[in-house]
Amino acid sequence: GQWDMPTIMTDLGGLERLGDPAGAIARIEEYNAASPRVESNPFLPLLELRRLALLGSLQGFDAVRAPIVEFQARTTNTDARAYADELRADARDALTIFGERATRLNQLADFICHRQF
């Protein structure tokens, strides 16, 4: 259907590759508005985590620190945590070209995923 997960993930990937985090956030919010808010929907935590990461890229980590900590405290979705680790690994891979200058960003990724520096 119109709101199935493969469609939104493809949309988000395209928007992110185009450098449009605001568009990706809007697409997540559109999906959330049209999707049932049920605990059995495993995609909602994944999309919330992705939305927070996108917001952080626009507004800085301090703007999303509290929502990320709250997300970690309330989620028990192992898929969301696995996805967080996957995003963390992708971020670390992308930052390798910056060497030591990427230390703070790597620490940020560690904090987001594991609440540790």
C-alpha angles and dihedrals in degrees: 000000000000093000102043120133100246090058096052093044090053090047092049093048091052094047092048092049088051090054094247107133091157090056090049091051090050090050091052091049090049090051092047092050091054097040127084112256097228129144090233092065101098093189098067096074091045091052092045090054091048091048091053091049090051092048089050090054089054103037104023131254096281090063092058102031095101096046091048093051090047091048091053092048096052104036122089094166105128091198090058091050091047090050090050089055090048091052089047091053091048090050092049091049092050091049097052092093089065094057115189092358088071094059095103092047090050089050089051091054090049091051094048093051103033108011091239135108 
